């Protein structure tokens, strides 16, 4: 049995955050493919539908120089 996060010596797992980051990375990559293939509106709607934060949507769609390296 694993110790609960409130027990001394326990370390909370970063797996849920990492999983969320990886999923968001994949969603953003698909959004960028839509941007290239179908245009801004399609990419915007896709990213919104997948709960990408508005500031991330703005950065990846409107400011390509600030995108994280793939």
C-alpha angles and dihedrals in degrees: 000000000000121000115251117249090253093059118098114261095021120129119206113237118249091204098103091051092045091048090050091049092050092047091048090048090055093046091050091048090053089047090053090050088053090049090055096043105032108016140250099303094054091048092046094051092046093051093046091049089054094052098248109166115258094239090054091049091050092049097048097042102038106027111042091172090066097051116118115254113264 
